[in-house]
Amino acid sequence: MKLYKNVELNKRDAEKLKVFLKNNKIKFETSGVENLIHFECLVNKFEEVKINEFLEALDWQSEYFLI
């Protein structure tokens, strides 16, 4: 089952995540929120884990993982 999960990133890291999502064929939408980019990602559990591992590699704290 796929669910929408979200995260907000600065513009530099948002560009990196966009490339990652496109390369992995993960459906997503973005919008601007003040100085951040808000992502809505339609993911299954496996994709959620992959994205969280990618975010961890960017040295994010757990509050920035997909929720």
trRosetta pair geometry for C-beta under 8 A, 3 or more apart (Angstrom, degrees):
i j d omega theta_ij theta_ji phi_ij phi_ji
1 44 6.9 133 74 -121 33 84
2 42 5.2 45 158 170 126 86
2 43 6.0 172 -148 89 88 15
2 44 5.1 -63 -90 -66 74 68
3 42 7.5 -168 97 -146 19 57
3 43 6.8 -33 61 64 62 66
4 40 5.3 -9 -165 -174 114 96
4 41 6.9 142 -152 72 58 38
4 42 5.6 -32 -90 -91 68 65
4 43 7.9 100 -120 18 24 73
5 40 7.7 151 75 -156 33 49
5 41 5.3 -28 64 65 83 94
5 43 5.6 -38 19 35 117 118
5 48 5.9 95 -8 -113 163 106
5 51 7.8 157 88 71 135 150
5 66 3.8 40 148 177 131 114
5 67 6.4 152 -162 66 86 23
6 38 6.5 -1 -169 -176 116 88
6 39 6.0 165 -149 86 63 61
6 40 5.2 -23 -93 -98 97 59
6 41 7.1 162 -89 16 41 76
6 66 6.8 128 54 -148 19 70
6 67 6.3 -39 62 61 71 76
7 17 7.8 -142 84 -144 129 165
7 38 7.8 170 89 -151 35 50
7 39 5.2 -4 57 53 78 110
7 41 7.6 4 13 0 97 118
7 51 7.9 -171 -4 151 145 125
7 55 7.0 -111 -158 -97 164 148
7 64 6.0 70 -158 177 108 64
7 65 6.8 -91 -100 153 124 17
7 66 5.2 -72 -45 -90 112 54
7 67 7.0 123 -79 11 69 77
8 33 5.9 -60 -129 57 129 134
8 36 4.3 40 174 153 107 140
8 37 6.8 163 -153 77 62 39
8 38 5.0 -24 -98 -97 89 65
8 39 7.3 -176 -83 14 36 75
8 64 7.4 -101 63 -136 62 83
9 13 4.4 -116 179 92 123 107
9 14 4.4 162 88 -67 113 77
9 17 6.1 139 15 -1 165 141
9 36 6.3 142 69 -160 23 92
9 37 5.5 -26 65 58 78 92
9 39 7.0 21 7 -12 105 115
9 64 7.1 87 -89 -168 76 118
10 13 5.3 75 58 23 79 100
10 14 6.7 -139 94 -15 34 95
10 35 7.0 -12 -124 137 77 94
10 36 6.3 -67 -87 -112 40 71
10 37 7.5 48 151 12 10 89
11 14 5.4 -54 -140 33 30 118
11 15 6.7 34 160 -23 63 99
11 35 7.7 -87 -26 172 98 69
11 36 7.9 -150 -46 -132 63 31
11 37 6.1 105 -98 -25 54 115
12 15 6.2 -55 -163 26 28 108
12 16 7.2 23 145 -12 61 105
13 16 5.4 -50 -153 36 44 115
13 17 6.3 44 150 -20 71 103
13 58 5.4 86 -135 -168 120 150
13 60 7.7 110 -167 -65 159 115
14 17 5.7 -54 -146 38 33 110
14 18 6.4 40 153 -25 65 102
14 30 7.1 97 -171 -136 122 141
14 36 7.8 143 -55 -173 131 60
14 37 3.7 57 -114 49 157 143
14 39 7.3 -179 -134 -50 92 110
15 18 5.7 -48 -149 30 32 115
15 19 6.8 32 154 -17 62 102
16 19 6.0 -56 -157 34 32 110
16 20 6.5 32 149 -18 65 108
16 58 6.8 144 93 -94 148 128
17 20 5.4 -55 -148 38 36 115
17 21 6.1 35 155 -20 70 105
17 39 6.6 -81 125 -66 142 157
17 51 7.7 52 -148 -151 103 96
17 54 7.0 124 -114 124 76 130
17 55 7.4 23 -97 -82 116 84
18 21 5.9 -55 -145 37 29 109
18 22 6.3 26 157 -16 64 108
18 28 7.7 -142 -117 82 64 140
18 30 7.4 -33 -89 -44 110 145
19 22 5.9 -58 -147 39 28 109
19 23 6.2 27 157 -18 65 111
20 23 5.9 -59 -146 38 26 110
20 24 6.3 4 161 0 63 115
20 51 7.4 129 124 -117 129 71
20 54 5.3 103 -165 -156 162 158
21 24 6.1 -71 -144 50 26 98
21 26 4.4 -93 -154 65 79 105
21 28 5.0 -19 177 1 156 139
21 39 7.9 -172 -52 -154 155 135
21 41 6.8 -126 -121 -116 132 117
21 51 7.5 28 -86 -104 88 110
22 25 7.4 28 -175 -75 32 37
22 26 7.9 -82 -52 42 20 72
24 47 7.2 146 141 -133 129 96
24 50 6.6 167 -150 130 161 146
26 41 6.0 8 150 -159 117 109
26 42 7.5 178 179 66 75 64
26 43 6.2 7 -154 -92 117 92
26 47 5.5 144 -111 -162 121 131
26 51 7.2 167 169 -67 175 116
27 41 7.1 137 88 -157 57 57
27 42 4.4 -11 80 47 112 112
28 39 5.6 -19 -169 -165 123 98
28 40 6.4 155 -157 81 66 51
28 41 4.5 -20 -101 -100 98 72
28 42 7.1 -157 -77 14 47 71
29 39 7.5 145 77 -156 44 50
29 40 4.8 -6 56 56 93 104
30 37 5.4 -9 -165 180 119 103
30 38 6.5 144 -158 77 60 54
30 39 5.6 -24 -99 -97 80 62
30 40 7.7 -168 -78 20 33 72
31 37 7.6 154 77 -160 29 61
31 38 5.0 -19 64 60 81 107
32 36 7.5 144 -160 83 56 46
32 37 6.3 -41 -103 -106 55 60
32 38 7.2 148 -129 12 4 89
33 36 4.9 -24 73 72 91 95
33 37 7.3 143 25 -117 81 11
33 38 4.6 70 -14 -36 122 113
41 47 7.6 -151 152 135 120 120
41 51 6.6 110 120 -89 171 167
41 66 6.6 -68 50 -121 127 128
43 47 3.8 -140 -153 92 100 119
43 48 4.7 133 123 -58 136 75
43 51 6.7 -81 -102 -4 160 136
43 66 7.2 -17 37 -171 150 164
44 47 5.2 92 49 13 67 102
44 48 7.1 -122 100 -9 34 92
45 48 5.5 -53 -148 33 32 116
45 49 6.6 33 155 -20 65 102
46 49 5.9 -55 -154 33 31 110
46 50 6.6 31 150 -18 64 106
47 50 5.5 -52 -148 36 36 114
47 51 6.3 35 155 -18 68 104
48 51 5.9 -56 -149 37 29 108
48 52 6.3 27 155 -16 64 109
48 66 5.5 -127 -148 75 88 148
49 52 5.8 -57 -146 40 30 110
49 53 6.3 32 155 -20 64 105
50 53 5.8 -55 -150 35 29 111
50 54 6.5 31 151 -19 63 105
51 54 5.5 -54 -152 35 34 114
51 55 6.3 33 151 -17 68 104
51 66 5.6 59 99 -33 129 131
52 55 5.6 -50 -144 38 35 111
52 56 6.2 40 153 -23 65 103
52 65 4.8 31 -126 -148 99 112
52 66 5.9 -96 -68 17 91 98
53 56 5.5 -50 -147 34 32 115
53 57 6.6 37 151 -23 62 102
54 57 5.7 -53 -156 30 33 114
54 58 7.0 30 146 -17 62 101
55 58 5.5 -54 -157 33 39 112
55 60 4.7 -43 165 35 92 138
55 64 6.2 -162 178 114 130 98
55 65 5.7 161 84 -106 148 63
55 66 7.6 176 -8 -24 150 76
56 59 7.6 48 176 -77 39 21
56 60 6.5 -92 -93 50 33 84
56 65 7.6 14 -57 -90 84 106
60 64 4.0 -100 -180 74 126 133
60 65 7.0 154 109 -58 125 63
61 64 5.9 93 62 8 62 101
62 65 5.5 -30 -161 -3 53 118
